């Protein structure tokens, strides 16, 4: 029987699930764009839900049966801190962050 103190010495019980994955093909981090709509695409677990969120916009995408996902995301003018979070059926999550700067005028 394990004592309470020996369980605590093993570190935190919570950890990122090893089976949940998310990869992005678009956008790159620290990107400068001149269009309001940005393509968010990548892959995760089949049929998982992907939340894309920023200060001004929220979007939920359902991954296809092969795990791929893609959708347009509306940017605000200026700096956009975007979080892309994958959820599995157990409610576990994995997050990636991207910074995108949207300018209406080409510099």
C-alpha positions, 0 to 999 in steps of 0.5 A: 500500500502506498502512503499519501506522502509517497504519492505526493512525492511523485509529482502532480497527478495532472499531466497532458494526455499523451494520446491527445495531439494537435499540429498546425499547418497554418498559421505560422507564429509571429505572422504579419497578414493583410487580410481579415480572414486567416486560415486555421488548419492542422490535425488532431484526433479524429472527430475531436473538437478544436476551439480557436479563440482570441480577444474578439473571436471564438470558433469551434471546429470539428475535426474530420474522421482523418483528424484534419481540420480547417476553417477561416478565422476573423482577425481584429486589426492589430495584434491577435493572440490566438489560442488553438485548443484540442479537446478529446471525448474525456474533456482533456485538452492540449493548446497551441498559441499563435501571434498574428498581426493584421494590418489593413494597409500594406507597409 
